[in-house]
Amino acid sequence: MITLDFEKLRQIADTGQNVIPVVVQHATTKDVLVIAYTNDLALEETQKTGIATFWSTSRNELWVKGNTSGNYLKLVEIRVNCEENSLLYLVEPLGHGVCHVLNPETGQHWDTCFYRSLFL
């Protein structure tokens, strides 16, 4: 059973952090890997290091994707949308997966956080 979190944006707003969403897409396959959030600090760190860095809205801290799992996301390009209120990171995954959830059949991290289908 999938339970969608329709409260997420309200929870983010309640933190008082100024963030915008980031769509993270595989630079070669164009698969959408994850949706995350960034602020000025995380964007600056991403541009400085070349590794996708976000603002963790649940922990209210800088989050370097891969520091815990080893599954880093190497930055290829950053694009901004027409309203300048969201970003697209084109990345090359480094490691063995992207999602923090493990595939129960393989024991490996999923290649994308979008591994379940709601409608076909």
C-alpha positions as CSV (number, residue, x, y, z in Angstrom):
1,M,0.0,0.0,0.0
2,I,1.4,3.4,-1.0
3,T,0.6,6.3,1.4
4,L,1.3,9.7,-0.3
5,D,2.6,12.4,1.9
6,F,0.4,15.4,1.0
7,E,1.7,17.3,4.1
8,K,5.4,17.5,2.9
9,L,5.3,21.0,1.5
10,R,3.5,22.4,4.6
11,Q,6.2,20.7,6.8
12,I,9.0,22.2,4.7
13,A,7.3,25.7,5.0
14,D,7.1,25.3,8.7
15,T,10.9,24.9,9.0
16,G,11.3,28.6,7.9
17,Q,14.1,27.6,5.4
18,N,14.0,29.2,2.0
19,V,14.3,26.3,-0.4
20,I,13.4,25.3,-3.9
21,P,12.9,21.8,-5.4
22,V,15.5,20.1,-7.4
23,V,14.7,17.4,-9.9
24,V,17.7,15.1,-10.2
25,Q,18.0,13.4,-13.6
26,H,20.5,10.9,-14.9
27,A,22.5,12.8,-17.6
28,T,22.7,9.8,-20.0
29,T,19.5,7.8,-19.5
30,K,17.3,10.8,-18.5
31,D,15.7,8.7,-15.8
32,V,14.4,10.9,-12.9
33,L,16.4,9.7,-9.9
34,V,15.2,11.8,-7.0
35,I,13.4,15.0,-6.0
36,A,15.2,17.0,-3.3
37,Y,15.5,20.6,-2.1
38,T,18.2,23.2,-2.1
39,N,19.0,26.6,-0.6
40,D,21.8,29.1,-1.2
41,L,24.3,27.1,0.9
42,A,23.5,23.7,-0.7
43,L,23.6,25.2,-4.2
44,E,26.9,26.9,-3.5
45,E,28.4,23.6,-2.2
46,T,27.1,21.7,-5.2
47,Q,28.7,24.2,-7.6
48,K,32.0,24.2,-5.6
49,T,32.4,20.4,-5.2
50,G,30.6,19.1,-8.3
51,I,28.7,16.6,-6.1
52,A,24.9,17.0,-5.7
53,T,24.3,18.6,-2.3
54,F,20.9,19.4,-0.9
55,W,19.2,20.9,2.1
56,S,17.6,18.1,4.2
57,T,14.2,19.4,5.1
58,S,13.6,16.7,7.6
59,R,16.9,17.2,9.5
60,N,17.2,20.9,8.6
61,E,20.9,20.6,7.6
62,L,23.2,20.3,4.6
63,W,22.9,16.9,2.9
64,V,25.7,15.6,0.7
65,K,24.1,12.8,-1.2
66,G,26.3,9.8,-0.8
67,N,28.2,10.7,2.4
68,T,26.5,7.8,4.2
69,S,25.9,5.3,1.4
70,G,28.8,6.1,-0.9
71,N,26.3,6.6,-3.8
72,Y,27.3,10.1,-4.8
73,L,25.8,12.1,-7.7
74,K,28.4,13.8,-9.9
75,L,27.1,17.0,-11.3
76,V,27.1,17.4,-15.1
77,E,24.9,20.5,-15.5
78,I,22.4,22.6,-13.6
79,R,19.4,24.0,-15.3
80,V,16.8,26.5,-14.0
81,N,13.2,26.6,-14.9
82,C,11.5,29.6,-16.6
83,E,10.0,30.9,-13.3
84,E,13.4,30.6,-11.5
85,N,11.8,28.6,-8.7
86,S,13.1,25.1,-9.3
87,L,16.3,23.5,-10.6
88,L,17.2,20.4,-12.7
89,Y,20.5,18.7,-11.8
90,L,21.8,16.4,-14.6
91,V,24.1,13.9,-12.9
92,E,26.2,10.8,-13.3
93,P,25.5,8.4,-10.4
94,L,28.7,7.1,-8.6
95,G,28.3,3.9,-6.6
96,H,25.7,1.2,-6.6
97,G,22.3,2.9,-6.7
98,V,20.6,6.2,-5.7
99,C,17.7,5.6,-3.4
100,H,18.2,5.0,0.3
101,V,15.7,2.1,0.1
102,L,17.1,-1.3,-0.7
103,N,15.7,-3.6,-3.3
104,P,14.6,-6.7,-1.3
105,E,15.4,-9.0,-4.2
106,T,19.0,-7.8,-4.7
107,G,19.9,-6.1,-1.4
108,Q,21.2,-3.2,-3.4
109,H,20.0,0.4,-3.4
110,W,17.4,1.1,-6.1
111,D,18.8,3.0,-9.2
112,T,16.0,5.6,-8.7
113,C,13.7,6.7,-6.0
114,F,10.8,6.2,-8.5
115,Y,10.8,2.4,-8.5
116,R,7.1,2.0,-7.8
117,S,4.2,2.6,-10.2
118,L,0.9,4.1,-9.2
119,F,-0.7,4.0,-12.6
120,L,0.2,2.2,-15.8
